[in-house]
Amino acid sequence: MSAYSLIRTFLGFFQIYFFFVIVVFIVVPGGASAAVNPGGEIHYDIDVHIDPITRAIEGQSKITVTNPRELNIVLGSQFEVTQALIDGHPLGKGRQRANQPHAWQIPYDLRPQYHIEIHWRGELLPLDASLDHEQTLGRPLPVSGEAGTYLPNGSNWYPRIVGGLAHYEVKLALPSGQRGLVAGRLLAESDSDQGYQAHFEFPFPAEGITLMAGPYEIATDTYIGMRGEPIQLRTYFHPQLSNLSNDYIEAVKRYLKLYEPWIGSYPFTEFSVVSSPTPTGFGMPTLTYLGINVLQLPFIRDTSLGHEVLHNWWGNGVYPDYQSGNWSEGLTTFMADYAYKERESDEAAREMRLGWLRDFAALEPGQDAPLASFTSRTHGASKIVGYNKAAMFFFMLRDQLGTAVFDRSIQGLWKTRRFKVTSWQRMQQTFQIISGQNLEPFFTQWLDRAGAPAIAIAAVKNSKADAGYALDITLKQSSPTYQLSVPVAIETEADTEMHRLDLQQNQQTFTLTLQNKPLSVTLDPDLRLFRQLATGEAPPILREVMVNPTTKTILLSDERELRHIAETLASSLQRRSANIVSSSAELSAAPTLVIGLQDEIDAWLAAKNLSPRPEIVSEKGSAQAWTMTHAKDASLAIISAQDAASLEALIRPLPHYGRQSYIMFDGRQALDRGTWPMQVQRVEVD
């Protein structure tokens, strides 16, 4: 799933990158409400006129429903209905009082088709460019202004049938100087002194319609897909971004060239990159909608843009069945974000897997949920499950099947499930048919259970054998047991050997015959299993105090303004009101966040007989944050600033560095950061 400012130093690149990686993710129009159609086919034919200066909107929608069942139609409360008809007869206003949403319930009868026509008008809400991505996502409101218009499907800006997949055509009219679009194929476009008009169609079953507009300059190019079909590529950029259009179009071409042979032909006739005046990061069929400042970051074309292009296959080309879980975020993370790390190096890929496991280790037991219950990201814990754990699921599935079989299964999924609602179970069936393996135990244990197995080396015994050495390795795992292929590395006098041990019980002993004398045994050194890291394996990170609901907060300053800033920072980090306790309170087993000025922090650490500030953060920058553990094995996060202004400068950037063990700031600019070293489970052989 940014620090939306221009980059001034090399480290600044990374500061904004890690922020952006957290927040950019697909928003499938319709979200978790999408379901099987309440009828054979739904088609919208919409004409809409928007004036961003006055924020006025006026539209008419003709809805055709073939083989209908019971229908529920909704329209937002801020709109006025001027006409509503069904098969030429009055349908009513859909509400009793103003400021109520319009809602029409049409019962099931035997007629083969409905023709519904609704005209509406109203005033859109003013655009607020100060909102961050999560605020925009959490409040799907129809907004407009001269800098941009954003009408998300979830805002009910047009009369829509709840839970219905629909084809549509949209004719859009805007004043001169403005241009707009919806997801789909551009059929016609004109621009004159009288205004701008565009006609789009989406001939596939879609989960909703989101509309965007702004003072865009449009650049176009064509890419020839793997089947010889032209794919129209566009950028809809604010004027200050026009010089970036060619770079973005070329980057999209690279991703199409990557994913078409890997998965199958691109499902649409176009792809557009659209700039937003707010710090958004949304993906929709045929387009992605990204904040102006985000698009100016030079690395976005090589990272998050590919994630959004890939969502045209997974999420917008094959639809998740939200009632049984959303697999699309995990598969997209695996085939985009993680795949780019694999292309970079084995070490970079391992570091990403370690980040996933560290994030999971930061959760309080019971705070996560089964992967099958994930529908969309609502907070940090849900991202750890729905994105990270799901991506690791596909990584482990590839390990089990082998890359060639996994890729054939991916291609089979695409070939058979295009534009169909697809559950985890359907996916399992596809992978089973193509691989010839029974994957029921694998899917069941990773999808239906919360948590993860804790695995440890219980004992190692070596003895001389006729053919060399006999090494007994006893592994144990937590309950309930998983069926696991556990990688172990055996260091011998000659080299290091990798072995896979099939662990299916709480405790099992495996005997390996080795030619050379064994020196040590290391459990899962490359982190190829999704598991609960043991104490010491997972170095403490800032996210532990951020996502854990039991976190206690200590504010060391008594000065009123400084204390208010510290409390605001604590709430920003935890996205909830901080549980503030006295600085003299005894440290408990719960994670603890401590905030104060530098002298206050140093004095508090000394009074609690804790380790002083690490040398790596000492006297660096205007503020520092670092993690540590105390005698009860609970994590501490320390935030130290030289003055009130330095502390206040952390409120926006610091929450986006949850994977770090330490970080130093100069104002809002990150100077340096890192994680404490991981200690793998390694046992010496006598």
C-alpha positions in Angstrom: 0.0 0.0 0.0 4.0 9.9 0.8 6.3 12.5 2.1 4.9 14.6 -0.7 7.7 17.0 -1.4 10.5 17.4 -3.8 13.6 15.3 -3.2 16.7 17.3 -2.2 19.1 14.5 -1.3 19.7 10.9 -2.1 18.4 9.8 1.3 15.3 12.0 0.6 14.5 9.7 -2.3 14.2 6.8 0.1 12.3 8.7 2.7 9.5 9.4 0.2 9.7 6.0 -1.4 9.1 4.1 1.8 6.2 6.4 2.5 4.7 5.9 -0.9 5.1 2.2 -0.9 2.9 2.1 2.2 0.0 4.1 0.8 -0.2 3.4 -2.9 -2.5 0.5 -3.7 -5.5 -0.4 -5.9 -8.9 0.7 -5.1 -11.3 -1.4 -7.1 -14.4 0.6 -7.7 -17.2 -0.9 -5.7 -14.9 -2.4 -3.2 -16.1 -5.2 -0.9 -19.7 -4.5 -1.9 -19.2 -6.0 -5.4 -21.1 -9.2 -5.8 -22.7 -11.4 -8.5 -25.1 -9.4 -10.7 -28.7 -9.0 -9.6 -29.7 -9.9 -13.1 -28.4 -11.1 -16.5 -26.9 -7.8 -17.6 -26.8 -4.2 -16.5 -25.9 -1.3 -18.8 -25.5 2.3 -17.9 -25.8 5.1 -20.5 -24.8 8.3 -18.7 -24.5 11.9 -19.8 -22.9 14.3 -17.2 -21.9 17.9 -17.3 -19.6 19.3 -14.6 -18.5 22.9 -14.0 -15.5 22.7 -11.6 -15.7 26.5 -10.9 -19.2 26.4 -9.5 -18.9 22.7 -8.6 -22.3 22.2 -10.3 -23.1 18.7 -11.7 -26.0 17.7 -13.9 -26.6 14.3 -15.4 -29.0 11.8 -16.8 -28.6 8.1 -16.7 -30.5 5.4 -18.7 -30.2 2.0 -17.0 -31.1 -1.1 -18.9 -31.4 -4.3 -16.8 -32.0 -7.6 -18.7 -33.5 -10.6 -16.8 -33.7 -8.5 -13.6 -34.2 -9.7 -10.0 -34.8 -7.5 -7.1 -32.9 -4.2 -7.6 -31.6 -1.6 -5.2 -30.6 1.8 -6.7 -28.8 4.5 -4.8 -27.9 8.1 -5.4 -26.0 10.4 -3.0 -27.8 12.7 -0.6 -26.4 15.9 -1.9 -28.1 15.5 -5.3 -31.6 16.5 -6.4 -33.6 14.1 -8.6 -35.5 16.0 -11.3 -37.0 13.0 -13.1 -37.1 9.3 -12.4 -38.9 6.8 -14.6 -39.2 3.0 -15.0 -40.5 1.8 -18.3 -41.9 5.3 -18.8 -43.8 5.4 -15.5 -42.9 7.6 -12.5 -40.4 6.0 -10.1 -40.5 8.6 -7.4 -37.8 10.7 -5.8 -36.4 7.8 -3.7 -36.5 9.7 -0.4 -38.8 11.4 2.0 -36.6 14.3 3.2 -33.7 16.4 1.8 -30.2 15.4 2.9 -31.1 11.7 2.8 -29.6 9.4 0.1 -32.0 8.5 -2.7 -32.9 4.8 -2.6 -35.2 2.9 -4.9 -36.1 -0.7 -4.3 -37.6 -2.5 -7.3 -39.1 -5.9 -6.5 -38.5 -9.0 -8.6 -41.1 -9.8 -11.3 -41.2 -11.8 -14.5 -40.6 -9.0 -17.0 -37.4 -9.7 -19.2 -36.1 -6.2 -19.1 -36.3 -2.9 -17.2 -35.6 0.6 -18.7 -34.9 3.1 -15.9 -34.1 6.8 -16.5 -33.0 9.1 -13.8 -32.1 12.8 -14.1 -30.2 14.5 -11.3 -28.3 17.6 -10.4 -26.5 19.1 -7.4 -23.4 20.8 -6.1 -20.2 18.8 -5.5 -18.1 19.3 -2.4 -15.0 21.6 -2.6 -11.7 19.9 -3.4 -9.5 19.7 -0.3 -5.9 19.2 -1.4 -4.7 19.0 2.2 -6.2 15.5 2.7 -3.8 12.6 2.7 -4.3 9.3 0.9 -6.0 7.5 3.7 -8.3 10.4 4.5 -9.3 10.4 0.8 -9.8 6.7 0.8 -11.7 6.8 4.1 -14.1 9.5 2.9 -15.2 8.6 -0.7 -16.8 12.0 -1.4 -17.5 13.6 -4.8 -15.3 16.7 -4.9 -14.5 19.3 -7.5 -12.4 22.5 -8.0 -10.5 24.2 -10.7 -7.4 22.0 -9.9 -9.4 18.8 -10.3 -12.5 16.8 -9.9 -12.7 13.3 -8.3 -16.0 11.4 -8.2 -15.3 7.9 -6.7 -17.8 5.2 -7.3 -18.4 4.8 -3.6 -19.6 8.4 -3.3 -22.8 7.4 -5.2 -22.3 10.4 -7.6 -24.6 8.7 -10.2 -27.6 6.4 -9.7 -26.2 2.9 -9.5 -27.4 -0.6 -8.8 -26.0 -1.9 -5.6 -23.9 -5.1 -6.0 -24.2 -5.2 -9.7 -21.5 -5.6 -12.3 -22.3 -3.4 -15.3 -21.3 -2.3 -18.8 -21.5 1.4 -19.4 -21.1 4.4 -21.7 -20.3 7.8 -20.3 -20.5 11.1 -22.2 -18.7 13.8 -20.2 -18.9 17.6 -20.8 -16.6 20.1 -19.1 -15.8 23.8 -19.6 -12.9 24.8 -21.9 -9.5 24.2 -20.3 -10.8 21.1 -18.5 -10.5 17.5 -19.6 -11.7 14.3 -17.9 -12.1 10.6 -18.2 -13.6 7.4 -16.7 -12.2 3.9 -17.0 -12.7 2.5 -20.4 -12.2 3.0 -24.1 -12.3 6.6 -25.5 -14.7 6.6 -28.4 -14.8 10.3 -29.2 -13.3 13.5 -28.0 -13.6 17.2 -28.9 -12.2 20.4 -27.4 -13.2 23.9 -28.4 -13.9 27.3 -26.9 -17.4 26.0 -26.1 -16.0 23.2 -23.9 -14.6 19.7 -23.8 -16.5 16.6 -24.5 -15.5 12.9 -24.3 -17.4 9.7 -24.9 -16.1 6.5 -23.1 -17.4 2.9 -23.1 -16.5 0.0 -20.9 -17.8 -3.2 -22.5 -16.9 -5.6 -19.7 -18.7 -6.2 -16.4 -17.3 -3.5 -14.1 -17.8 -2.9 -10.4 -18.5 0.8 -10.7 -17.6 4.1 -12.4 -15.1 6.6 -11.0 -14.7 10.0 -12.8 -11.7 12.3 -12.9 -11.1 15.7 -14.4 -8.7 18.5 -14.3 -6.8 21.1 -16.3 -5.0 18.3 -18.1 -2.6 18.3 -21.0 -2.9 15.0 -22.8 -0.1 13.1 -24.4 -0.7 9.9 -26.4 1.2 7.0 -27.9 0.4 3.5 -29.2 1.8 0.1 -28.1 1.2 -3.0 -30.1 0.2 -5.9 -27.8 1.3 -9.5 -28.0 -1.7 -10.3 -30.3 -1.1 -7.4 -32.6 -3.8 -5.2 -31.2 -3.0 -1.5 -30.6 -3.1 -0.3 -27.0 -3.6 3.5 -26.7 -1.4 4.9 -24.0 -2.1 8.4 -22.5 -1.0 10.7 -19.8 -3.5 13.2 -18.4 -1.1 15.5 -16.6 -1.3 18.9 -14.9 0.7 21.4 -16.9 3.7 21.3 -14.5 4.1 17.6 -15.3 3.9 17.7 -19.1 7.6 17.1 -19.5 7.2 13.7 -17.7 4.7 12.3 -20.1 7.1 10.5 -22.5 9.0 8.9 -19.6 5.7 7.5 -18.1 4.4 6.2 -21.4 7.7 4.4 -22.1 7.6 2.9 -18.6 4.1 1.6 -19.2 5.3 0.0 -22.4 8.0 -1.8 -20.4 5.4 -3.2 -18.0 3.2 -4.4 -20.8 6.2 -6.1 -22.4 6.9 -7.8 -19.0 3.4 -8.9 -18.1 1.8 -10.0 -21.4 4.2 -13.0 -21.9 4.1 -13.8 -18.2 0.3 -13.8 -17.8 -1.5 -13.3 -21.1 -2.6 -10.5 -23.4 -3.5 -7.1 -21.9 -7.3 -7.1 -21.5 -8.1 -3.5 -22.5 -7.5 -1.2 -25.4 -5.8 1.6 -23.4 -3.9 2.6 -20.3 -3.7 6.1 -18.9 -1.6 7.7 -16.1 -3.7 10.5 -14.6 -2.4 13.2 -12.1 -4.3 14.1 -9.0 -4.1 17.4 -7.1 -4.4 15.4 -3.9 -1.8 12.8 -2.6 -3.7 9.8 -4.0 -2.6 6.5 -5.3 -5.5 4.6 -6.9 -5.7 2.0 -9.6 -8.7 1.4 -11.8 -9.3 -0.5 -15.0 -7.3 1.1 -17.8 -5.8 3.8 -15.6 -4.0 4.9 -12.5 -4.6 8.1 -10.6 -1.5 9.4 -8.7 -0.7 12.6 -6.9 1.2 15.4 -8.6 4.1 15.2 -6.2 4.2 11.4 -6.3 4.5 11.5 -10.1 7.5 13.8 -9.9 9.5 11.2 -7.9 12.0 9.6 -10.3 11.7 6.0 -8.9 7.9 5.8 -9.1 8.1 4.8 -12.8 10.3 1.8 -11.8 8.3 0.7 -8.8 4.7 1.6 -8.0 3.6 2.3 -11.6 4.2 -1.4 -12.4 2.0 -2.4 -9.5 -0.8 -0.3 -10.9 -0.4 -1.6 -14.4 -0.5 -5.2 -13.1 -3.8 -4.6 -11.4 -5.4 -4.5 -14.8 -4.9 -8.3 -14.8 -5.5 -9.0 -11.1 -8.3 -7.1 -9.5 -9.6 -5.3 -12.6 -9.3 -8.2 -15.1 -10.1 -11.1 -12.8 -12.3 -9.9 -9.9 -11.8 -11.1 -6.3 -14.8 -12.7 -4.6 -14.8 -10.4 -1.6 -17.1 -12.7 0.3 -14.4 -15.3 0.4 -11.4 -13.0 0.5 -9.4 -10.6 -1.7 -6.4 -12.4 -3.2 -5.7 -9.7 -5.8 -3.6 -7.4 -3.5 -1.3 -10.3 -2.5 -0.8 -11.6 -6.0 -0.1 -8.2 -7.4 2.3 -7.4 -4.6 4.1 -10.7 -5.3 4.3 -10.2 -9.1 5.1 -6.5 -8.9 6.8 -5.1 -5.8 8.4 -8.4 -4.9 9.3 -9.4 -8.4 11.2 -6.2 -8.9 13.2 -7.0 -5.8 14.0 -10.5 -7.2 15.2 -8.9 -10.4 17.4 -6.5 -8.4 19.2 -9.2 -6.3 18.6 -12.2 -4.1 19.6 -10.1 -1.1 17.0 -7.4 -1.9 14.3 -10.1 -2.2 15.3 -11.6 1.1 15.2 -8.2 2.7 11.6 -7.7 1.5 10.6 -11.1 2.9 12.3 -10.2 6.2 10.3 -7.0 6.2 7.0 -9.0 5.9 8.0 -11.3 8.8 9.1 -8.4 10.9 5.8 -6.6 10.3 3.9 -9.7 11.3 6.0 -10.1 14.4 5.0 -6.6 15.4 1.3 -7.7 15.7 -0.1 -8.6 19.1 -1.4 -12.2 19.2 -4.9 -12.2 17.9 -4.6 -8.9 16.2 -4.3 -10.5 12.8 -7.1 -12.5 11.0 -7.3 -15.3 8.5 -6.1 -14.4 5.0 -9.5 -15.5 3.7 -11.2 -12.8 5.7 -9.2 -9.9 4.2 -11.2 -7.8 1.8 -9.5 -4.4 1.7 -6.9 -2.4 3.7 -8.4 -0.5 6.6 -5.4 -0.2 8.9 -1.8 -1.4 9.3 -2.7 -4.8 10.6 -4.9 -5.6 7.6 -2.1 -4.6 5.2 0.3 -6.9 6.9 -2.2 -9.8 6.3 -3.8 -8.9 3.0 -0.7 -7.7 1.2 2.4 -9.1 2.9 1.1 -12.5 4.1 -0.8 -13.0 0.9 2.3 -12.2 -1.2 4.3 -14.7 0.9 1.5 -17.2 0.3 2.2 -17.0 -3.5 6.0 -17.1 -2.9 5.6 -20.4 -0.9 3.2 -21.8 -3.5 5.8 -21.1 -6.2 8.4 -22.9 -4.1 6.1 -25.9 -3.7 5.1 -26.1 -7.4 8.3 -24.9 -9.1 8.5 -21.7 -11.2 7.4 -23.3 -14.5 4.3 -24.9 -13.1 3.4 -21.8 -11.1 3.7 -19.6 -14.2 1.5 -22.0 -16.2 -1.1 -21.9 -13.5 -1.0 -18.1 -13.5 -1.6 -18.2 -17.2 -4.4 -20.7 -16.8 -6.1 -18.6 -14.2 -6.0 -15.6 -16.6 -7.3 -17.6 -19.5 -10.2 -19.1 -17.7 -11.3 -16.4 -15.3 -11.1 -13.1 -17.3 -13.8 -10.7 -16.1 -15.3 -13.2 -13.7 -15.6 -13.0 -10.0 -13.1 -15.5 -8.7 -12.7 -16.9 -5.2 -9.7 -18.4 -3.5 -11.3 -21.8 -4.0 -11.6 -21.2 -7.8 -7.9 -20.3 -7.8 -7.1 -23.4 -5.9 -8.9 -25.6 -8.4 -7.0 -24.0 -11.3 -3.6 -24.5 -9.7 -4.6 -28.1 -8.8 -5.7 -29.0 -12.4 -2.6 -27.5 -14.0 -0.1 -28.9 -11.4 -1.7 -32.2 -10.8 -1.2 -31.8 -7.1 -3.7 -31.8 -4.2 -3.3 -28.3 -2.8 -6.1 -28.5 -0.3 -3.9 -28.8 2.8 -1.7 -25.9 1.6 -4.6 -23.5 0.8 -6.6 -24.4 3.9 -3.8 -24.0 6.5 -2.6 -20.6 5.0 -6.0 -19.1 4.2 -8.3 -20.3 7.0 -6.1 -19.9 10.0 -5.0 -16.7 11.7 -1.4 -16.5 12.9 1.6 -18.4 11.7 3.6 -21.4 12.9 6.5 -20.9 15.3 9.3 -23.3 14.3 12.5 -24.0 16.3 15.4 -26.4 16.3 14.8 -28.5 19.4 17.9 -30.7 19.3 20.9 -31.6 17.1 22.9 -34.8 17.4 25.8 -36.0 15.3 27.3 -39.4 15.1 29.9 -41.2 12.9 28.4 -43.5 10.3 29.8 -46.0 7.8 29.3 -43.6 4.9 30.2 -40.4 6.7 28.1 -38.8 9.4 24.5 -39.3 10.6 23.0 -36.0 11.7 19.8 -36.1 13.8 17.8 -32.8 13.7 14.7 -32.4 15.9 12.3 -29.7 14.8 9.3 -28.5 16.7 6.4 -26.3 15.8 3.5 -24.6 17.6 -0.1 -25.8 17.6 -2.1 -26.2 15.5 0.4 -28.0 13.3 1.1 -27.1 9.7 2.4 -29.2 6.9 5.7 -27.6 6.2 8.7 -28.1 4.0 11.3 -26.5 6.3 14.6 -25.4 4.8 17.7 -26.0 6.9 21.3 -25.1 6.0 24.0 -27.6 7.1 27.4 -26.1 7.3 30.1 -28.8 6.9 33.8 -28.7 6.8 33.6 -28.6 3.0 30.6 -26.4 2.2 27.0 -25.5 3.1 24.2 -27.9 2.1 20.5 -27.0 1.8 17.9 -29.6 2.8 14.1 -29.6 3.1 12.5 -31.3 6.0 8.8 -32.3 5.9 7.5 -31.2 9.3 3.9 -32.3 9.9 3.8 -33.0 13.7 4.5 -30.9 16.8 7.9 -32.4 17.0 9.8 -34.7 14.6 13.4 -36.0 14.2 15.0 -36.2 10.8 18.2 -38.1 10.1 20.5 -36.9 7.4 23.5 -38.8 6.0 26.4 -36.5 5.2 29.8 -37.1 3.7 31.5 -34.3 5.5 31.5 -33.4 9.2 28.7 -31.0 10.1 29.5 -27.9 12.0 26.2 -26.1 12.4 22.5 -26.2 11.5 20.6 -23.0 10.6 16.8 -22.9 10.3 15.3 -21.3 7.3 18.2 -18.9 6.7 16.7 -17.4 3.5 13.3 -16.8 5.2 11.2 -18.9 2.7 8.4 -19.7 5.2 5.8 -17.4 6.6 6.4 -18.0 10.3 6.5 -16.4 13.7 10.0 -15.2 14.1 11.6 -16.3 17.4 12.8 -13.9 20.1 16.0 -12.4 18.8 15.3 -13.3 15.2 13.0 -10.3 14.8 14.8 -7.1 15.7 12.4 -4.5 17.2 11.0 -2.0 14.8 8.9 1.1 15.2 5.8 -0.6 13.8 5.4 -2.6 17.0 4.3 0.4 19.0 2.2 1.6 16.0 0.0 -1.4 15.4 -0.2 -3.0 18.8 -3.4 -1.9 20.5 -1.9 -2.4 24.0 0.9 0.2 23.5 1.5 2.5 26.4 2.7 6.1 25.8 5.0 8.1 28.1 5.3 11.8 27.5 8.3 13.2 29.4 7.7 17.0 29.0 5.4 18.9 31.3 5.4 22.1 29.3 1.9 22.5 27.8 2.7 23.2 24.1 5.4 20.6 23.9 3.2 18.0 25.6 0.4 18.7 23.1 2.8 18.2 20.2 4.0 14.9 21.7 0.5 13.7 22.2 -0.4 14.6 18.6 2.7 12.7 17.4 1.8 9.7 19.4 -1.8 9.6 18.1 -0.5 10.1 14.5 1.8 7.1 14.9 -0.9 4.9 16.4 -3.9 6.2 14.4 -5.8 6.3 17.6 -5.8 8.2 20.9 -2.7 7.4 22.8 -2.9 5.5 26.1 -0.8 7.8 28.2 0.8 6.6 31.4 3.1 8.2 34.0 6.8 8.4 33.3 7.4 6.9 36.7 5.3 3.8 35.9 7.0 0.4 35.9 7.6 -0.9 32.4 5.2 -3.7 31.5 5.1 -6.5 28.9 3.2 -4.1 26.6 5.1 -2.1 23.9 5.9 1.4 25.1 6.4 4.6 23.2 8.5 7.3 25.0 8.6 10.9 23.7 10.6 13.8 25.0 13.4 16.3 24.5 17.0 14.9 24.3 18.0 15.7 27.8 14.7 14.3 29.2 15.1 11.1 27.2 18.7 10.6 28.4 17.7 11.2 32.0 14.7 8.8 31.8 16.8 6.0 30.3 19.4 6.4 33.1 16.6 6.4 35.7 15.2 3.1 34.3 18.7 1.5 34.1 18.2 1.1 30.4 20.8 1.3 27.7 21.7 4.8 26.6 21.0 6.1 23.2 22.8 4.1 20.5 25.9 5.6 19.1 24.5 5.4 15.6 21.8 8.0 16.5 23.8 10.0 19.0 23.9 13.8 18.2 22.7 13.3 14.6 20.0 15.6 13.3 17.4 17.5 15.1 15.4 14.4 16.2 16.0 10.7 16.5 13.8 7.6 16.9 15.0 4.2 17.8 13.8 0.9 19.3 15.1 -1.4 22.0 13.9 -4.2 24.3 13.9 -4.2 28.1 14.0 -7.0 30.6 10.5 -8.2 30.0 11.2 -8.7 26.3 8.8 -6.0 25.3 9.8 -3.4 22.8 10.4 0.3 23.5 10.3 3.0 20.9 12.1 6.2 21.9 11.6 9.6 20.2 14.0 12.3 21.1 14.0 15.9 19.7 16.1 19.0 20.4 13.1 21.3 20.7 9.4 21.6 20.1 9.7 22.5 16.4 11.9 19.5 15.7 9.3 17.2 17.4 6.4 18.8 15.5 8.3 18.2 12.2 8.0 14.4 12.8 4.2 14.3 12.8 3.7 13.7 9.1 6.8 11.7 8.0 7.6 9.5 11.0 4.4 7.3 10.8 5.6 6.0 7.4 8.9 4.5 8.7 7.4 1.6 10.7 9.8 -0.9 9.4 12.8 0.9 10.8 14.7 0.2 14.0 16.2 3.7 14.0 15.9 6.9 12.0 17.4 10.4 12.3 15.7 13.6 11.0 16.8 17.1 10.1 13.4 18.8 10.4 11.1 16.6 8.2 14.0 15.3 6.1 15.3 11.7 7.0 19.1 11.7 7.3 19.7 8.0 7.9 17.8 4.9 9.0 18.1 1.2 9.4 17.2 -2.0 11.2 19.1 -3.8 13.9 20.7 -7.1 12.6 18.6 -10.2 12.5 19.9 -13.3 14.5 19.0 -16.5 12.6 18.3 -19.7 14.5 21.7 -21.4 14.4 22.8 -24.4 16.5 26.4 -25.6 16.7 27.0 -29.3 16.1 29.2 -31.0 18.8 
